[in-house]
Amino acid sequence: MAEPLLVELLTEELPPKALARLMEAFSHGLFEGLKEKNFLLPESEPRPYATPRRLAVVISHVLDRQPDRIVERKGPALATALDSEGKPTPALLGFAKSCGVEASKLERQAGEKGEYFVYRAKQKGEPLRNHLATVVEAVLRKLPVPKVMRWGAGDAQFVRPVHGVVLLHGRRVVPGTVLGLRSGNKTRGHRFLSKGALTIAQARDYEKTLMQAKVLASFEKRRETIARALDSAAHRRGKGVRWDLGKSDDLVDEVASIVEFPVVLGGVFDPAFLEVPKECLIISMQQHQKYFPLVDARGRLLPQFLFASNMQAQNPKQIIHGNERVLRARLSDARFFYDQDRKSKLSERVPRLANVVYHNKLGSQLERVERLQKLAGEIARRLGADSKAVERAAYLAKADLLTDMVGEFPELQGVMGRYYALHDGEAPAVAAAVEQHYLPKGAGGVLPDDAIGVCTALADKLDTLVGIYGIGLVPTGEKDPFGLRRSALGVLRLLIEKSLALDVIELLDLARGHFPSGVLAESVVQDLYGFMLERLKPYLRDKGFEADEVDAVLALNVTRFDQLLPRLKALQAFRVLPEAEALAAANKRIRNILRQAGGAPSGNLSPALLGEPAEQRLAREIEVLRGRVEPLFAAGDYATALRLLATLRAAVDEFFDRVMVMVEDSAVRTNRLVLLDAVNRLFLGAADVSRLQPRAT
């Protein structure tokens, strides 16, 4: 019979930030484990559940017994199984013995390589009770749990103590032992809103039964309930009032992992706290209390908040007042930190960075600030930015690390630096750069919005890359503790999206020059350049460019990344021209000929050796086009240059139709190779078009 199967673990409070991941892994692992054991039908589907104190899954259409099946084992080939008289050899007898039968019971089977003996037997399906507990235990061992714990006197281990196990197939309990606990059909409802053990009559009623005990078992439904209730509560507080700011989506997930029966309530706090920067108040509410701050239609923080209670009360005033008291204490701490921090200027904190270790091989944070100042100033002068303002921003950039507010909330690095710099009377552009030098913070994060912030941000990321990579702390696999991939992508985005006319090799060299001699690996600049090219490929593909287009441009080892998008866009426009595919194939042919000839020859083209009309025509057209496209390449007008080069197709086709390159006369042969190399070099002003692949028709 096929019935729904319920598997539930009743636990102590599970880690909130890991709950959704544990739920999915538990559901997927159990489904696949039973599928492998042939207990599922094609229409079987898992439905995962998770609350703060349980992991569960209900799988539809689970068989109570495996189907009978034919077991087949392949034996020795006919040639080795029988001797010249047709009698069984020791190989065949040994195989038959391992199968527990006489050799005469084995069958002969035709295969691609001839006949062989095979053992077939009908194996009776085993009941679910023989396998279920074992499958569950195997799944639990593979869950993504960083640390496990033991409890009581037994040897069971899990992320949290387990107090009950439900294995229910339809209406019947499947006997078994999981983590030292015997299975049953009893669980618990809400910790406060229900009493005693809860009996689950049948697996399909799991969600409904728990709801009667004030537990919303579905993680997704609980999350949706919280989000809808927050929307409704915010709307009641005024037109345009919102709760969904910052990391609110992550917070909804976390709150859904903390409450079993969410009830959204609202509270208020003293408007006097709004004198503290709103980022401090928001992070205090979100991070410490799991509250949802409210802002008005203009984005101004309101002295109000929402929260999800795990209690349903006829009169929730005491719950609201309790949360307001707790929040008052948190906000008082934030205001105290803010007031204390403003008693010292940022510039007065900078010398104390000498006592903060950046890395034991790279010195203190003060030494790092001194490097940033010099590097940021050099970048500013190359870009024509205000170098004094940039150097001032770099000098102050790390000072807020020594403030009480950042000590309490590390996420506010830079943000508090801007507030304190403005309080100290620093120029607004300098204060903004103190915050923006950390940008971008992620793959799609915003970039600094002015030249001072761009220069400071670029210097910060280059110093990190060259220093950390240069002492051998290279990212491996998923491990990247110093965020080098993020820093590399930040440099790429700044150079490309801000169209900075800077050579990346020169930038890396500049950064390297500010470290003491002998600290960094000699090859760090070239190694980092290769590392950054690897980061470029997915970035450019995400921009909509084909892999072969990206390959064609990056093959030139471009060091001016601001030219990448113009080159790629020009290449896209070129390849839709009717001449493009033939010219790409011709360039590939030219590259192969030059490679077979030992490389492009040195020297200039000799017109006197051009004996064939086809090669004379090609030489003339190359000379004319060179004079026209080289200024275009220098000006960055790659699209126009490639359109002009497309006119070479007829001359190139005629050359290959009528001219033999590898002739016996070495002087003529070399001259023709020089001519072909000239064609190749013209296109290399934009990309290596020989790498373009023919498009499917």
Secondary structure, 3 states (H helix, E strand, C coil): CEEEEEEEEEECCCCHHHHHHHHHHHHHHHHHHHHHCCCECCCCCEEEEEECCEEEEEEEEEECECCCEEEEEEEEEHHHHECCCCCECHHHHHHHHHHCCCHHHCEEEEECCEEEEEEEEEECCCEHHHCHHHHHHHHHHHCCCCCCEECCCCCCEECCCEEEEEEEECCEECCCEECCEECECEEECCCCCCCCEEECCCHHHHHHHHHHCCCCCCHHHHHHHHHHHHHHHHHHCCCCCECCCCCHHHHHHHHHCCCCCCEEEEEECCHHHHHCCHHHHHHHHHHHHCCEEEECCCCCEEEEEEEEECCCCCCCHHHHHHHHHHHHHHHHHHHHHHHHHCCCCHHHHHHHHHHCEEECCCEEHHHHHHHHHHHHHHHHHHHCCCHHHHHHHHHHCCHHHHCHHHHHCHHHCCHHHHHHHHHCCCCHHHHHHHHHCCCCCCCCCCCCCCHHHHHHHHHHHHHHHHHHHHCCCCCECCECCCCHHHHHHHHHHHHHHCCCCCCHHHHHHHHHCCCCCCCCCCCHHHHHHHHHHHHHHHHHHHCCCCHHHHHHHHCCCCCCHHHHHHHHHHHHHHHCCCCHHHHHHHHHHHHHHHHHCCCCCCCCCCHHHCCCHHHHHHHHHHHHHHHHHHHHHHCCCHHHHHHHHHHHHHHHHHHHHHCCCCCCCHHHHHHHHHHHHHHHHHHCCCCCHHHCCCCCC
